[in-house]
Amino acid sequence: MVDSRGFFSLLKNGEYKEALLKLFDSGVIKIAQYGDIRTVSQYLMDSIEDDKQFIYSALPLKYSQKRLTAIMKRCLLYSDLSEIYEYGQMALALKKNENGEQYNDDYKNRRDELIDIFVEVDKDGEHQTNLSWDAMAEILENLYSFMETVIKLSMMHDIYISPRADGELGCWKFSSILDKVIRLYVPKDNVELWRSAQKILDNIYKQNKNENNRSVYIRKLKKLVEKGINVEGCQYAQAIVDLCYNYACESSISNVSRHYDVKDLEDWGSACHGENTFECDFSKRLKRTWDGGRKRDERYLVDEKNDFKTFKLGKYRPPKIVNAARIVGYVKDKPEIDRNYVFYYENNAKKDKHRRKLKLLCGILKKIVFAILCFLIVISPELTGDYWTAKAMQNSWIKPAVAFWNSVPSGIQTMVMLIITEIVTSLIAKIPGLDALSLSESLAEIWQLLRDMVRITFRKSKAYVNSVMKGLDNSEHFCEGEKIRYTLTKELKRYLKLCEDRNITNEDSEYKSYPIASLDTLEARKQILRDEELHSRKYGVVYSSVYNMMVVDPIRKDDNELMAYERVLPNGNDGVVILAKHKGKYVLLEQFRHAIRRRQYACPRGFSDPNCTPIEDVRREIKEELGADIIGKPIELGRIAADSGLTGGCVHVFLTNIGAYKQRCGHEGIISTIELTRKQMEICVSKKRIDDGFTLGALELERCWRLKRRRAGAEL
């Protein structure tokens, strides 16, 4: 629903949308849960996270439109469509008044507010939109319609399929399938195009192993296209990526009926069927997807835009879902499920279709027979009136009633019979399991019932079939799936990712005063979530910036209870502090420090840049803060853990000489620059004019370094 522009196009049609919801409600269409994501709404909210940079193929918005995505998030979080609706009405009002009261203050305020929600944010800053009021109104209308559908689906708790349990057969990730395809697939057509796409994907895969976010691949392919590198090959590569992603989605669904033997995917190259069923299926689907490169510039690697365009119906017409929603209602019983085996799609496909046809025809026939019976009841007085009148006249006590009935005009008689029959049939229709219609419903639907009977009888199925699978009596074991017992917060998900990427849970091997609770097991995670709910705590990565992150660790106490203990960690390597000397004097910066909200004298210092060595960081910081070059090689004096009760990072301390420098007033809060001798430094320390912990630590490390040198010289 999020990734398909075609599907979203169909949802714009109100009749189609209602029919779709009916199919969901009847259990004919279901939604597969994945991981700890329970609903469509939760999936969308998860995709909004900044680190995802999710590419919305269907929705008329971009991840860079932070305010618009925030509105969508609030809409889902509170099940409240009013904010989107109000902005949509505002856009319509501005459209009508486009050439009206241009200078009205209220007009200006509304205009500015609406424009602001479409602002885009990237590395270069904020960018205003150039969309028209009409375009904005359409975007918000589309978004409203989609959010409405998502909220309705999220409230249908019976439409969801439990996710596969960990380790179940055939649960393949996107990266694993893509790896297999680009290594082992041998194309029969489009060979040169395949090889170019294969080379592109192989390079991306090597840089992003085990990456299961499709958007990462799409963005890298887009960058290649922007540089003009093998455009068609990149487009074909996206077709491959999309197809592999579809296989991964299919694989994640419990008890899905596949078009290939999963063993042929697992043991590619040693298939026991003579022909690899997965390779054959992949080849057919790729050919159908690529479609000879038809309209490839419109379908692949297109820029994210707000001006959403629905698909035009050409030769690829959507199924008549309104008919489908009506037809499936003819059979109320749910399909029987074999809880031992899941057969592949082609296994007994014809028999299953024939069996389903018979059930539908029986359901229609039942309704037609009931409609005919209702009609016969209505006309029965006309057909049998003389006979029953003669019979009734023989009974003296019925004779007056019959005489009265005969005196009533025939039109009124018919009306009375219609009313009585409608009441009786309405009551009968309410009987559970009977699946009958009232008289009015029967007469209204009789023609439609006959048409549907013809459709079911004579229409042939156009479903996709993998011919290689015909005749193969293969199946997979039925899996019960695993109910989602908990949903991790985004803070804990970031925490788990951090634990994978960095060793933040390491401890002193000899002294373990504050052991961090493990999150490896289901029970451990449930306990942490329970502790959050009971004691209003928040564990995990609660905030992250370019430079630092606030982490709250779950600490296991002696009584096995949990305790929240926060710390600040650097978002990168350890920083540097520099004792910079110019002509024998220490160079200090007078800077305004936000944390203490006052000015302070301190050594130059800074965070580490990614992939830089500490000495490279020293050179950069001296250049940025003093506009100077270092002389000789910096001397590393040691390291400082400034506030080990709160921060988990350290800094490397260096001593270096610098050349001529400049006053960089205004840069990073720098007010001025001063030079001090060692004695002047000591006086400033004693008078508390210098109280920066890093500077004090650096001075002490330098003193120890000089003492060590003197001792070494004395020993020599």
N, C-alpha and C positions, 0 to 999 in steps of 0.2 A: 504493500500500500504506500510505503514511503519511497520505494525505489523505482516504481513503475509509472512513467508519465502516461502510458496508455490506460492503465487502471484508474489513475486520477482523472483522466479525461472522461471516462465513463461515469465516475462519481459526480461529475458536474450535472448530469442528467438526474433530476429529482425522481423520476419513475424508476430508473435503473437503480438508484441508491436505495429506495424503499424495497425493491425486489431483492437486492443483495442482502439487506438487513434481515429480510424474511427468510432467506436461505440460511443465514447464520443462525437465526432463532430456531429454525426447524432442525438444526444439527447436520444439514447436508454439507455445509462448508464449515471448517474449523480452523483455528489458528494454533500453531505449534509454539509452545513456550521454549525458551532457550536460556540455559544458565539459571540465573535467579530473576530473569525478566518475566513477569507474570502477564502483563497486558500490553496492548498496542500503545497505550498512553505512556506506560513506563518506558517502553522502547524509545519513543520519541524524546522523552525527557532525558534519557541516558545519552542520546545522540547529540544533545545540545551542549554537553560539557565542552569547555574550551579546548582541551587537549585532543578531542576527537577530530575537530575540523571536518565534520561529516558533510559529504556532498549529497544534497537532496536532489535526486533525479526527478522527483514528482512535485514536491512542494514548491510554490512560487516564492521562495526566499533563499537567501544565502547565509552561510554560517557567519560571515563577516558582518551581517546586519544584526548587531548585538541587541539592540533595543527591540527589534521585531521578534527575534527568537526569545527574548525575555518575556514579551507579552504572550507568546505561544506557551512558554513554560508556565506562566501564571494561570493561563487558561486551563491547562491540563491539571495543574496542581490543585486548583480550587474548583474544577468543573464549572468554570464561569466563562461564558462566551460574550458577556456584555461589553468587555473592554474592546475586543475586536469589532463587535457590532457598532459601538459608538464611534470608533475611528472610521469605520466604513461609511457611516452616516455623515460624518464630518467631511469626508472626501466628496461624497455626493453633493452636499450643500455647497462646498467650495467650487465644484464643477458648475453648478447652476449659477453661482454668483461670480464666475470667473471675470466677467466684464462689468461687474456691478460696483459695489462699494469697496473699491480697492484700498482706500485709505482709512477705512474704519478700523479702530483699535481692536475690536473683537475679531474682525476678519483676519488681521495680521497675527494675532495671538494663535488663533486656530490654525492658520496656514503654517506658521513656524512650528507649532507642536506636531502637526501631521508630517511635515517634511523631516523633522528630527527623528521620527521612529524608523525612517528608511536610511539613516546615516550608516555608512560602511566604515569599518575600522580594520586597518592592516598595519604593517610595519612602518608605513610612511605617515600614519596618522588617520584623521577622520576625513571622509569624503562625502559631500552632500549629493543627494540624488537629483537627477534631471527628469524624473518621471512626471507625467502629467497627472492632473487630478483624476481623470478618467481611468488611467492605468492603475493608480493607487486604489481606487474604488474597486476595480476588478480583482486586484491582488487580495485585498482584504475580504472580499466576497468569497473568493476561492478558498482562502485560509479558513474562513468561518465555516464553510460547508464541510471541509475536511475535518476540522476539529470537532464538529458536531457528530460526524460519523465515528471518529475515534472514541469519543466519550461514550457514545451509545454502545459500541462494541466492548469497551472496557467494563461496562456494567453487566454484560452477558457472561456470567461465570461458567456456564455450561459449554461454551464454544471452544474452550482451550484444551489442548492436548499436553499432558505432562512431558517435560523434556527427558531425553535419554539419560539413563544413569551413567556415571563415569565408567569407562572401560567396556561399554556395550559394543557388540559387533557392528562394524560398519560406520562408526561415528568418526567421519573424516573431517579434518579442518581444511579451510580454504587453502592455506599455504602448502599443506601436504598434497592436495589434489593438483594444485598448480605445478608443484615440483615434479610430480609424476608425469604430467602432461608434457611439459617443456623438455623433459629428458627422454621420454619413451615413445611419444606419439609420432607415427610416420604417416604424413598426409598422402592422399591419393590425388588430390587436386590442389590448386593454388600453392604449389610447392615453394616457389620463390618467395611469395608473400608470407607463407608460413615461416620460412627460414629467417626472414628479416624480423618478423614479430617475435620469433623464438629467441633470437639474439638479444633483442631489446629487453624481453621479460627475464631472461637469464641474468642479465646485468643488474636489473632492479632486484631480483630475488636474492642475489648474493649479498646485496647491501641491506636487505630487510628480511632475513631468515626468520621463520616462525611469526611473521607479521600477518595477522588475520583480518586486518582492516583494509577492505577493498579500496577505500578512498585514498590510502597512501599510494597505491599503484596508479590510480587515475590521475592524481596530482603530478606524479613524476612523468607520466606519459604526456600530460598537458604541457609541462615545461619543455619537453623535447619538441613538441609541435610548435610551441612559441618560438623556438630557435630554428624552425624550418627543417628539422631532422626527420627524414623518412615519415612523412605525414600519414600515408596510407598504411605503412607498417605499424605505426602507433595505433591507428584506428582498428586495425585487425587485432592488435594486441589487446585492446579494450574488449573486443568481442570475446576473446579467449578468457580474459579475466572475469567478465560478467558470467560466462558460462560455467567456469570453475566455481565461482561464488554460488551460483544456482545449485550446483551439485553439492556444495558444502551445506547449504540450507536444507536441501532434500535429505542429506545424510543425518542431519541433526534431529529430524522428525521421527518420533517413535513409530515403529511399525508401518513405515511408508512402503508402498508397493513400487518397486523400481522397474526401470526398463533395461536393466543389466544385472548380471551376476556380480555381486560385490566382491566375490573371490577373485574375479578377473581384474579388478582394480588393485586388490592387495598383492596379487601375484602376477602383475603385468609382465608379459613375455613368456609365461609358462601356462597359458590358458589350456584347459582341458576340453574345450568345446570345439576345437578345430579353428575357430575364429573368436578373437577376444571380444566379448559382448560389450564391455565398456568402451573399447576403442571404436567399435562400430557405432554405438550410441552417440559418443562424443562427436564423431565425424558427421553424422546426420544432423545433429543439433547445431553444430557449428555452421554447416552449410545453410541450414534454415535461418539461423540468426544473421549471418553475414549477408545472405540473399544477393550474392554477386556484387556486393558493395553498393546496393541501391540506397541512394540518399545518405551516403556515409557521412557527409559533412554536416548533416542535420541530426544524425543519430549518435555520433561518437565524438567524445572529447570536446563537446560544445561548452562554451562559457556559461557559468551560472548566471542566470538572468531572472529578473522579476517579471518580465513580460511573458508570462506563461502562455503557451499556445497549445491548445488541445490537438490531438491527432485528427486528421481528416480521414474519413472512412473511405478506403479504396477497395482493393481486392481483399484486404484483410479485415473482414467485418467481424465485429464482436458477437458473441453468442447472444441470442434473444433471451436474456436473463429473466425478463418479465414472464415469458412463457414457461421458463424453467421453474421459477418460483411457484407458479400456479400448478404445474404438472406434478411436482414432487409432493404437493399437498394431497394428492389422490391416494397416497400410501402413507399411513401413519406409523407403521411398525418400523423400527430401526433395523438396519442391516445386521445380519448375524456375523459375529466376530469369532474367528478361530483363534483361541487363546494359546495355541500350541505353535502354529506356523503362520508366517506371512508370505504368501505366494507372490511371485513377480507378476507384473501387470499383464503380460501376454499369456500367463497360465490360465487356461479355461476362460479367457476373456469373452469369447463368443457365447458360451453357455451362461456366464454371469449376466451378460447383456440381455440374452433371451429371457432369463428368469426374471430380471428386473422389468422387462417389457410386459410380461404376463401379469405381474403384480399391478403395474400401472393400469393395464387394460381392465383387469378385474375391478380395481377401484373405480374407474370411470363407469364401467358397466353397472356397478352397484348404484351409483348416483343416477344413471339414466333410468334404470328400472324403478327406482324410488320416485323419480320425477313423473314417469308414466303412470304409476299407481296413484300419485297425487292428482294427476289430471283426470284419471278415470273416476276418482271419487267425486270430483266436481261435476262431471257430466253424467254420472250414474243416474240421477233423477230423470234426466231426459231419455236415457236409454231404457230404463226399467220402470219408468213411472207408472204405466198402465198396469203392469203385472202386480206391483206392490200395492197399488191403490185398491185393486180388486181384492187382494188378500186382506188388506186392512179393513175394508168395509164389512167383512164378515164378522169382525169383532166390534160389538156394540160400544164398548168403552173407548176404542180408538177412533170410531167413526166420526165424532165431532171434530177431532183434531185434524183428520184427513180432509174433512170437508172444508175446514178453515184454511188448511195449507193449499188446497186446490183453488180456493178463491183468491189467493195471493197471486199477483201478476208474475209471469215467468221471469222477468228481469230481476225482480226483488228476490225470487227464489234462488236464482243463480248467485246473486250478491251474498245472500246469507250462507249458501254452501261454500262460497269462496272464503268468507270470514272464518267459518267453522273449521274448514280444512287447513287454513293458514295457522290457526291457533293449535290445532292438533299436531300438525307436522312440525311446528316450531318446538313444541314440547318433546316430540320424538327426537328431533335433531339434537336436543340437549343431552340425550342419553349417552353416557361415556362409552366409547368404543364402537358405537353404531355408525358414526361417520355419515350421517344422513343430512339432507338439505330440507329446508322448509319449502312450501309450495312456491312462494315468490322467488326464492333462490333457484329452485329447480327450473322454473319457466325461464328465468333470466339466463341461466347457464347452459340450458339444453343444447343450444347451437354451439357454444364454446366447447362443451363436452364432446360433441360429435367431431368437431374440428381437431381437438386434441387426440381423439382416438385414431383418426386418420394419420396425424403426424407421427404418433408413436408406432403405428403399424408399418408405415411405408418409408419413413425417413431412415437413412443409413447413417451410422456413426462415422465421424470424421476425425476420431481421436488418433493421436500419434502412436505408431506401433514400431518397435524395433524387430524387424523380420528375423534377425539372427536368433532371437529368443523363442521363436515359435517352435514348439515341439520339445522344449527343454522343461522338464518337470523339476524345477529348482525352487527353493524357498529359503527363507531365513527364519530363525527362531523368534517367536513372539517375545517381546520385551515389555515388561510392565511400566517401564519408565520410572521416574523418581519425582515424587511430589515436591514442590518448592516449599520447604519448611521455613525459610527465612529469606530476607532480601538484605544484602549488605548495603550499608550507606556508601555514598560516593567517597566519603572521607576514609572509610576502611578499605575500599577498593584501591584508592591511591596508596594507602599504607602497604597493602599486599604487593602492589607493583613496585613500591620503593624498596621493600624487603628483598624482592627478586633482583633488582638492579644494583642495590648497594647493601653492604653488610652493616646495617644500622642496629642490629640486635646483638652484635658481639659483646662479650663480657669478660671481665677479669676472671681468669681461670681459677684463681686462688680464693677470691673473695666475691661472693655473689649476694649482695645486699638487696638489690632490686631486680629480681629476675623478670624478664618480659614474658608475658603469657603467650603461648603458641596459638596461632590461628590456623593450624594445619588441618584440624578435624572439624567435623560438623558440630559436635557438642561444644567445642571450645568457642566457635564463632557464635553459636546460639547464646552461650553464657555472656559473652561480651555485649551482644545486642540487648540481652535482658538487663544487664547492669546499666547500660545507657538509658533504657526506658525507666527503670526503677529509680535511679539516682540523678536523672537529668544531666548525664555526662555526655561527652562527645570524644570518642577515640578516633585515632587515625591522623591523616594529614588534613588539618582543619583550615589551613591557609597556605598558599604558595605564591611567591612572586618570582621575578627574574633572579633575585639574589638570595632570598632565604625562604624557609618554610617553617611553619609551626606544626610540630608533631606532638600528639598526645599518645603516649604508650600505655597499654594495659599492663600494669605491674601486678604480679602474683604475690600476695602477702603470705605470711606463715600459716594463716588460718584458711588458705586457699581462696580467700576473697580477693576482689580486684580493687586496684587503686589507680586513679588517673594521674599521670606524671608527665608534665609538658616539657618540651625542649625546643630550641631553635637550631635548625641545621642549615648549613649553606647549600644553595642550589648549584653546586659545582665543587671545585677543588678548594683547598685551603688558600686564604688570601696572603698578602704580604704586608709587612711594616718595614719602613726604610729609615735608618739613621743616615741621613744625607749630610755630608760635610762639604762646605765650600771654603777653600783656603784655610782649613783648619778649624772652622766654626760650624756648629750644628745649624742646620736650616729647619726652622719650624714653621708650620702653617697656623695662622689664626683662622679658625673655621667656626661657623655656626652649626651645632649638632642638634638635630631634631629630637633625638631621644631624651636629652636632658634639657632641651629648649633654652640653650644659652651658648655663648661663644667659648672656645677652648683652644689652647695651644697644644699642638700635637705633631708627631712625625707624619710625613706622607704615608698613606696606606691605601689599600684597595682590594677588591675582590679579584679572584682569578678568572681569566678568560678560558673558555673551553679549549682544550688541546694545546695549552701554553705551559711552558715550564715556569717555575718560580722566578728564575732570573729574567725571563722574557717579560713576566709580569712587573718586575722591578723597573726594567727599562721603560715600559709603557707608562707606569704610574708617574715616574719622574718626568717624562715627556708631557703627560697630560696636566699635571698639577704645578710643575715648575717651568715647563718649556725648556728643559735642559737635557744634556746628554751625560751619561755616567762615564767616569774616567777609570779605566782598568776593569778588573773583574770584581763584582760584588762579593763580599765575605758573608757567608751565612753564620750567624751567631747562635741560632737555636730557634725554638718555637715557643709560642705563648697560647695557653688556653685561658682567655680573658675572664670568663664567668662560667665556670664549669657547672654551676648550679642551674644554669638556664640554657647556655649555648653549647652545642656539641662540636662546633668548629674550632680550628686552630689557625694561627697565622705563623708564617715563616718570617724571621727577623733577619735583615741584611744590613751590613755596614758598607757604604760606598762613598766615593768622592764624586762630585759633580762639577761640571763647568759652569759657565755663566748661565744665570737663570732669569726668569721674568716674573713680574707680579701678575698672577692669573686671577685677579679680583673678580668675584661673581661666579667663577667656575666651582660647582659643587659646594657652595656656601663659603668659599675662601674670601676672607676679609682683608688680610694682609700677610706679609711674610717677614720673619725676623731671623737674625743670626745671633747665636749665643755661644760663648766659650763653655768649656766643661764646668768651670767654677760658677759662671752665671747660671748654667743649667741647674746646678746643685742648690744655689740660692733660691731660684724660682720654685724648685721642688719643696724646699724647706718652708717657703712662704705660701705654699699651696696655690701658686700661680699656674703650676703645671700639675694637673691631677688626672691626666689621661692614662688609663691603665696600660695600654699598649706602649706608650712612650716611656713610662716608668719602667716597665718590664724590659724594653729595649736597652735603656741606659744601664740597667743592672746586668743584662747579658753581655753588654760591651765591657763593663767593668771586670766581670769574670773572665772574659776572653783575654783582656790585657793582663790580668793577674796570671792566667795560665801561660801566656807568652813569656812573662817575666820569669816565672818558675822554670819554664823549659830552657830559657837562656841561661839561668843560674846553674842548672844541671849540666849544661854543655860547657 
